[in-house]
């Protein structure tokens, strides 16, 4: 009977996943509400753009400063208690602002402190979430779970949450919307006390554990699969099965050795844990190349899209903020659809190639984005880029959970999180002055060209094809 369930729904067979998914959903929904309620609370207090910037900056600082620490904590402490602590912090932070607003004592600096606390909580939440998921679900259901998260994030944070907060704010007050946000985090906090994964304890790894389960040396088959296919299809199947069996056996051996070493009682410092994760990342080609590429893409792409699109709409098409909202919504809808598609299928054999190409090549459409003459052109491009980005994101999250040693998954996830955020403020800060000297359409053309060229270069330099053939992750029946 369970085999008849759609792949995307199979993770819900686990009661622990249902609890985790509920907590994630209401927390994301609350975050989406905060994005709107906070803005109008500041405006109601008479704040201007500088006041809004203060609250937004406080949130970003809280997030960036705790991203790496959150990963270290996820590998050293019980993840369910981290998640509970995060939601308790969210309840205290938002609840305090809600109470102050209700009694008429809230000030902008209160909202800034709340934003900083929410940002810090997020920095601890997602590494713990990513690290605990493989303890709840079998490997063949991780892709579906990551797809569901990738679908829910834009729907809840960019659509449903902001829509409800806007409605409540317009009908009653932003303070009332903040009370609803606090309620969301209360629900998440209470539900997480029913979470009891099979394996949850974070274990400090021994200093020499790095490399036990790394992927720095491709485990190749004596007979290349491509050549075997040319000679004999049956031999190709046997060769591929041999690769799979060998990889699975080595992976099991690596995991057992890593766990036994950690259990031997070797204790490490926080600094040693961080160095271990960084060393693993640098020595693992697919991981290092992808993160380096991500740094470049975030720097090149985020600023122009977030900052210049409103001016593109105004100056070229004569449109306003409602049209910008449509473009952002189109991006979110695309991301949700792409994530759902990926969650409904199996992890592809050429997973590294599909991930990188899905992320990078569609960004070439931004060359047309800058030259668009109609709003629907921008909407179509946003949907495509959002959908392919969602596909790549689901594969990436699953890849971390499948190929990063379990004892350092939290740290590596947080490094990924930190790297993704680090260049975003710089990109947004520099794109304004650049746009004063360079026409906006040429900036978008540059974004498209750099994205496509860098994607191909990284794919070749990182030898992604050889790596994914040597490390097959598709699971029969998944």
Secondary structure, 3 states (H helix, E strand, C coil): CHHHCCHHHHHHHCHHHHHHHHHHHHHHHHHHHHHHHHHHHHHHCCCCHHHHHHHHHHHHHHHHHHHHHHHHHHHHCCHHHHHHHHHHHHHHHHHHHHHHHHCCCCCHHHHHHHHHHHHHHHHHHHHHHHHHHHHHCCHHHHHHHHHHHHHHHHHHHHHHHHHHHHHHHHHCCHHHHHHHHHHHHHHHHHHHHHCCCCCCCCCCCCHHHCCCCCCCCCCCCCCCHHHHHHHCHHHHHHHHHHHHHHHHHHHHHHHHHHHHHHHCCCCCCHHHHHHHHHHHHHHCHHHHHHHHHHHHHHHHHHHHHHHHHHHHHHHHHCCCHHHHHHHHHHHHHHHHHHHHHHHCCCCCCCHHHHHHHHHHHHHHHHHHHCCCCCHHHHHHHHHHHHHHHHHHHHHHHHHHHHHCCHHHHHHHHHHHHHHHHHCHHHHHHHHHHHHHHCCHHHHHHHHHHHHHHHHHHHHHHCCHHHHHHHCCCCCCCC
